Amino acid sequence: MTRNYPIGPIMLDVEGLTLAPHETEIINHPNTGAVILFSRNYESPEQVTELIASIRAARQGNILIAVDQEGGRVQRFQNGFTRLPPAACYAQAPELAEPAGWLMAAELLAVGVDFSFAPVLDIDCRISEIIGNRSFSTDHELATRLSSAFRKGMNAAGMAATGKHFPGHGAVALDSHLTLPVDERDLDSIRNKDLMPFKQLIAEGLEGIMPAHVLYPNIDASPAGFSPFWIRQILRRELNFNGTVFSDDLSMEGAASVGDFPERARLAQQAGCDMILICNNPHAAEQVLDTLPITQDPLREQRLNNMRGKPQMNREQLINCEKWQKISAQINQIYNHA
């Protein structure tokens, strides 16, 4: 009998350009809900379209396909895709923020990706190299306007947006991929600056949010992604966020302080994360798939279903579309001058 699994709470990755036989079994685990693709999974639009189709075929039920395609330093698919400039470039051409969001989303949707983890809502405080020009601006009002426009473009193409890294990663120098950054500011400082883009985009209907692997010790004892205070109290109750909460990658060193992988997953889910990311560590992903209790959660499943892409064109239709041709040329021009 064929089972029709709901979208599970774990996002994992695959090794190469095609699906390996053992990965088919992992994709069909009841706890699997999504696959995130990296540069190693991408060769061409045609190849990645086939890879995504094979991932979907392996799942008895729905599965989400995600990628990091912000632009600048963080763009996994490049050959055959428009090169996107860093978010900071839109401050010089604010009229292109919305078209850029549309272009990024339309290109991904056309090959079968559901969503990109974008936009970055962090405010650049001229401290963090890992954020830096990934932020739309050092000014929270401008960052809010530009990120709002970028999301509007994504939505127009048929893609849900995910704001990151809540409540703000821009004021710490350290990289959470390598260590646990510590932000010593108080809650009022963060509320009056870093939370502003999140607050505005949530009011506009933001679909997803990713908390930071950052510790704010003067506010709470747990890093944001493992903190019921940040996720349940501030994000859900104070800011009235009703969308999907994605953990940042639990393989990052910023997550290591809370325990082993099953413990990281348990604490992230307990804190309020709907979907847990485990990347670049297949053994850890399998361990969490098998140890995390298999549960039915209609609210979680509804939130995750809202992240599914709604493509309006296939790739051939897109590249023959006058709107795409015009915006792609404009974005290329900015990228070449960035």
Secondary structure in CASP SS format (residue, H / E / C, confidence):
PFRMAT SS
TARGET T0000
AUTHOR 0000-0000-0000
METHOD secondary structure of the structure
MODEL  1
M C 1.00
T C 1.00
R C 1.00
N C 1.00
Y E 1.00
P C 1.00
I C 1.00
G C 1.00
P C 1.00
I E 1.00
M E 1.00
L E 1.00
D C 1.00
V C 1.00
E C 1.00
G C 1.00
L C 1.00
T C 1.00
L C 1.00
A C 1.00
P H 1.00
H H 1.00
E H 1.00
T H 1.00
E H 1.00
I H 1.00
I H 1.00
N C 1.00
H C 1.00
P C 1.00
N C 1.00
T E 1.00
G E 1.00
A E 1.00
V E 1.00
I E 1.00
L E 1.00
F C 1.00
S H 1.00
R H 1.00
N H 1.00
Y C 1.00
E C 1.00
S C 1.00
P H 1.00
E H 1.00
Q H 1.00
V H 1.00
T H 1.00
E H 1.00
L H 1.00
I H 1.00
A H 1.00
S H 1.00
I H 1.00
R H 1.00
A H 1.00
A H 1.00
R C 1.00
Q C 1.00
G E 1.00
N C 1.00
I C 1.00
L E 1.00
I E 1.00
A E 1.00
V E 1.00
D C 1.00
Q E 1.00
E E 1.00
G E 1.00
G C 1.00
R C 1.00
V E 1.00
Q E 1.00
R C 1.00
F C 1.00
Q C 1.00
N C 1.00
G C 1.00
F C 1.00
T C 1.00
R C 1.00
L C 1.00
P C 1.00
P C 1.00
A H 1.00
A H 1.00
C H 1.00
Y H 1.00
A H 1.00
Q C 1.00
A C 1.00
P H 1.00
E H 1.00
L H 1.00
A H 1.00
E H 1.00
P H 1.00
A H 1.00
G H 1.00
W H 1.00
L H 1.00
M H 1.00
A H 1.00
A H 1.00
E H 1.00
L H 1.00
L H 1.00
A C 1.00
V C 1.00
G C 1.00
V C 1.00
D C 1.00
F E 1.00
S E 1.00
F C 1.00
A C 1.00
P C 1.00
V E 1.00
L C 1.00
D C 1.00
I C 1.00
D C 1.00
C C 1.00
R C 1.00
I C 1.00
S C 1.00
E C 1.00
I C 1.00
I C 1.00
G H 1.00
N H 1.00
R H 1.00
S C 1.00
F C 1.00
S C 1.00
T C 1.00
D C 1.00
H H 1.00
E H 1.00
L H 1.00
A H 1.00
T H 1.00
R H 1.00
L H 1.00
S H 1.00
S H 1.00
A H 1.00
F H 1.00
R H 1.00
K H 1.00
G H 1.00
M H 1.00
N H 1.00
A H 1.00
A H 1.00
G C 1.00
M C 1.00
A C 1.00
A C 1.00
T E 1.00
G E 1.00
K E 1.00
H E 1.00
F E 1.00
P C 1.00
G C 1.00
H C 1.00
G C 1.00
A C 1.00
V C 1.00
A C 1.00
L C 1.00
D C 1.00
S C 1.00
H C 1.00
L C 1.00
T C 1.00
L C 1.00
P C 1.00
V E 1.00
D C 1.00
E C 1.00
R C 1.00
D C 1.00
L H 1.00
D H 1.00
S H 1.00
I H 1.00
R H 1.00
N C 1.00
K C 1.00
D C 1.00
L H 1.00
M H 1.00
P H 1.00
F H 1.00
K H 1.00
Q H 1.00
L H 1.00
I H 1.00
A H 1.00
E C 1.00
G C 1.00
L C 1.00
E C 1.00
G E 1.00
I E 1.00
M E 1.00
P E 1.00
A C 1.00
H C 1.00
V C 1.00
L E 1.00
Y C 1.00
P C 1.00
N C 1.00
I C 1.00
D C 1.00
A C 1.00
S C 1.00
P C 1.00
A H 1.00
G H 1.00
F H 1.00
S C 1.00
P H 1.00
F H 1.00
W H 1.00
I H 1.00
R H 1.00
Q H 1.00
I H 1.00
L H 1.00
R H 1.00
R H 1.00
E H 1.00
L C 1.00
N C 1.00
F C 1.00
N C 1.00
G C 1.00
T E 1.00
V E 1.00
F E 1.00
S C 1.00
D C 1.00
D C 1.00
L C 1.00
S C 1.00
M C 1.00
E H 1.00
G H 1.00
A H 1.00
A H 1.00
S H 1.00
V H 1.00
G C 1.00
D C 1.00
F H 1.00
P H 1.00
E H 1.00
R H 1.00
A H 1.00
R H 1.00
L H 1.00
A H 1.00
Q H 1.00
Q H 1.00
A H 1.00
G C 1.00
C C 1.00
D C 1.00
M E 1.00
I E 1.00
L E 1.00
I C 1.00
C C 1.00
N C 1.00
N C 1.00
P H 1.00
H H 1.00
A H 1.00
A H 1.00
E H 1.00
Q H 1.00
V H 1.00
L H 1.00
D H 1.00
T H 1.00
L C 1.00
P C 1.00
I C 1.00
T C 1.00
Q C 1.00
D C 1.00
P H 1.00
L H 1.00
R H 1.00
E H 1.00
Q H 1.00
R H 1.00
L H 1.00
N H 1.00
N C 1.00
M C 1.00
R C 1.00
G C 1.00
K C 1.00
P C 1.00
Q C 1.00
M C 1.00
N C 1.00
R H 1.00
E H 1.00
Q H 1.00
L H 1.00
I H 1.00
N C 1.00
C C 1.00
E H 1.00
K H 1.00
W H 1.00
Q H 1.00
K H 1.00
I H 1.00
S H 1.00
A H 1.00
Q H 1.00
I H 1.00
N H 1.00
Q H 1.00
I H 1.00
Y H 1.00
N H 1.00
H H 1.00
A C 1.00
END
